[in-house]
Amino acid sequence: MQISRPLFFTLALSLVSITQPVFAAPLPADHPCSALVKKYLTSVVQQDWKTAAVLLLPSSLDRKQKETVSVIKTAPTMTEEAQMLERFGVKEIRDLEKLTPQEFYMLDRDAWHKRINAAPDVTKRKQETLKIDVLGLVEEKDKGYVHATVRTSQETLTDRIEELFLISFVKEGDKWLIWPEMKDRPIITPLDVKAATEEKK
């Protein structure tokens, strides 16, 4: 059966509206998340982990802390466990467990940067040349999320480095906080299986 051209376009547009619903809306450049994302990225480059920590979702930091502790506890040997702990500058697993999620984040970031051992003059140059451009903000109003697309530029002693980031925010109380895992891991929400089963009956 041949479909007439007007009917074909009507069906095509209907399919687009079904498969591609629009939930996100652009936000103005002066939205609070614009300033917050700049503050966060600046603190990361400056290695100001205390400032960065308060801008991050506490439940995300708590999950990272518990996952790290779990990995260390399941190390195959005591030697490997000791090596993992040494990276954080501690000797006992309880030294990590007693930290707040924010304190753990600060320790983790500090330990990571010590391991990479970047040359101080390179770090200083990157901090001095940092540029942050917020390309756009969109809001998923039904979910309460704001997503920022950000372009950064830094210079080492020999190169310019440009990166593109997608950084997501969620509101807790009256504060917008960064949810660092949103783009890297699925959001899993338990279904009301009982209600769904009753509906089918």
N, C-alpha and C positions, 0 to 999 in steps of 0.2 A: 504493500500500500504506500502510495506517495503522499507525503504530508505537504500541504500548501505552505509557502514561505511565511505568511503572517502567523499561521498556527505554529510553525516551527519556532519562530522567535518568541512567541508567547510561552511555549513549553520550556524553551531554554531559559528565559528570564525567571520562570517559576522555579526551575531547578536551582538556579543560582541563589534565589531567595531562600530556598529550603536548605541548601548545603553550605551557604556562606552567610549566616546571620551576623549582623553587626552588633557586637556587644561593647566595643571599645570606643571611647570618644576622646578627641584631642583636648588637652588642657592648656591654659595660658602659660606663657614663659615665666610668669611671676608666681606660679604655684609653689608652695613650701618645699615640695620634693626636689625642685630644681636647685635650690640653695643647699639642701641637705646632701644631695648626691655629690655636689662639688666639695662640700666639707668633708665627706667621707673619703673621696678619692685623694684629696689633699693630705688628709691625716695618714692614709696608707703610704703614700709616697714619702711623707715626712717620718714615717715609722712611729707615729704617735698613736700607739695601740689603745691607750686609755680613751682617747676621743673617739676612735673608730668603734670601740666596743659598745659604747652607749648608744650608737646609731644602729646597732644590729639587733635583730629579733632575739630576745633571751632564750626562747624555746629552741631556736636553731643552734645557738651556742651550747646549750645544755645537751642537745642531741649529739653534737660533735664531740663534746667532752666524754659522754658515756660510751660512744662508739670507740674512741681512742683508748679509753681505759679497758674496754672489753677486749680489744685487739692485743693489748699488752698482757692482759691476764691469761690469754690463750696462746701465748708464745710457746713454741715447742720445747724450749729449754730455758733454764734459769739464766744462762749466759745471754741468750737473745733478749730475754726480758730486761736484764740489766742494761744491755746496749740501747734498747728503746727508751728506758728511763733516763739514761745518760744524755740523750738528745735534748731532754727537757731540763737537764741540770738537777735532777732529783735522784734519790736512791731507793725510795719506797713508793709503791703504787698508791698508798694512802696520801702521800704528799700531793698527788694529782686529784684524788677524790675529794679532798677537803677544800679545794679551791672553788670559788664561785665560777659560774660559766664565763663571766667577763674576765676574771683573773686567769682562767685557763686559756682563753683566747689570746690574751696579752702574752702569756708565757709561750704559747705555741708559735705565735707570729715572731716573737723575738728569737726563739730557738731556731726557727726556719731561716731567718735572715743571717744568723750567726753561721749556720752551716754553709750557706752559699758564699759567704765571705767576699762580698763585693768590695771592690777597691773604693776607699773613702772619697777619692776625687771624682769617681764616676757617680757615686750616690749623690754627692753634693751637686754635680752638674745636672743630674736628672731632677733634683728637687728645685733647682733654680730656674729650669726651663719648662717646667710643667705647665701645660695649657689644657684646659677642660672646656669643651663645648657641648652643651646639652642640646642635642639635635631635635628632640621632641619628647613630649610626655603624653601618654594615653592612660585613660582610666577604664577599668572594667568595673563599672558602677555596681552591677549586680553581685559582684564578688568582693568589692571593697579593695581592689588592688590598683596601684598606679605603677606603670612601667616607664622607665627613662632610658632612652637611647643616647649614649654618650660617646663622643670621640675625644681621645686624649692624645697629646703629643709631648714627647720628652726627648732630650738629647743626651747622648753619652759623649765621650771625648771624640768619637769618630762617626757616629750615626745619629739620625733622627728616628725615633720609634713612635709609630702611630698605632693606636689600638681602638677597637670598637667594642663597647660594652652594652649589655642589656641588664639593667639593675631594677629590681622589683621592690615595691614598698607595700606594706600592709599597715593599717591603722590600729593601734592598741590604745584605748582610752582617747586622749586628745593628741597623741603623738604618732607621727609617721615613722616607721622603722623599716630598715632594709631586711628583706628575707633573702639571704645569700644563696640558698639552695634552690630557689624556685625554678630556675632555668636548667638545673642539673639533675633534679630528681623529681619523680612524679608526685603529685599531691593526691594522697589516698584518703578518701572519706568513706567511712563505713556506711553501708546501705541499710535501710530499715527493711530487712528481708521479711520479717513477720507481716508488716503492713502490705508489702508487695504481694505476698502469698494470699492474704485475705482478700485483696482486690480482685485477684484472678478467680476466686470462688464465686 
